[in-house]
Amino acid sequence: MKNAALLVIDVQRGMFPERNEVYNGDRLIHNLKSLLTKARASNTSVFYIQHNATKG
């Protein structure tokens, strides 16, 4: 794919607190790892965007 990129937006450790995990968190991480592996193997650019604010 020409001019393709993978955007990873706001996936952070804070999404996975012990008692209030993000819905289907294990599946989310599995899918994200798979996408990252494929992107890197095909030399696709990967961009990470992180929301920085105080906790809560």
C-alpha positions as CSV (number, residue, x, y, z in Angstrom):
1,M,0.0,0.0,0.0
2,K,1.5,3.3,-1.0
3,N,1.6,6.1,1.6
4,A,0.3,3.9,4.4
5,A,1.0,4.3,8.1
6,L,-0.1,2.7,11.3
7,L,-1.4,5.2,13.9
8,V,-1.4,4.0,17.6
9,I,-3.4,6.5,19.6
10,D,-3.4,6.7,23.4
11,V,-2.6,3.1,24.2
12,Q,-0.9,3.3,27.6
13,R,-0.3,1.3,30.7
14,G,-2.9,3.5,32.5
15,M,-5.6,1.8,30.4
16,F,-5.1,-1.4,32.4
17,P,-5.5,-0.7,36.1
18,E,-6.1,-3.8,38.2
19,R,-9.8,-3.3,38.9
20,N,-11.0,-1.4,35.9
21,E,-9.3,-2.7,32.7
22,V,-10.3,-1.6,29.3
23,Y,-12.9,-3.9,27.6
24,N,-11.2,-6.9,26.0
25,G,-7.8,-5.6,26.9
26,D,-6.0,-8.9,26.2
27,R,-7.4,-9.1,22.7
28,L,-6.6,-5.4,22.1
29,I,-2.9,-6.0,23.0
30,H,-2.8,-9.1,20.9
31,N,-4.2,-7.3,17.8
32,L,-2.0,-4.3,18.4
33,K,1.1,-6.5,18.5
34,S,0.1,-8.3,15.4
35,L,-0.5,-5.0,13.5
36,L,2.9,-3.6,14.7
37,T,4.7,-6.8,13.6
38,K,3.1,-6.6,10.1
39,A,3.8,-2.8,9.8
40,R,7.5,-3.3,10.7
41,A,7.9,-6.2,8.4
42,S,6.6,-4.2,5.5
43,N,8.5,-1.0,6.4
44,T,5.3,0.8,7.1
45,S,5.6,3.9,9.2
46,V,4.3,3.7,12.8
47,F,3.2,6.8,14.7
48,Y,2.4,6.8,18.4
49,I,0.3,9.6,19.8
50,Q,0.1,9.8,23.6
51,H,-2.3,11.9,25.7
52,N,-0.3,13.5,28.5
53,A,-2.3,14.8,31.4
54,T,-2.5,14.3,35.1
55,K,-4.0,11.1,36.4
56,G,-7.8,10.9,36.3
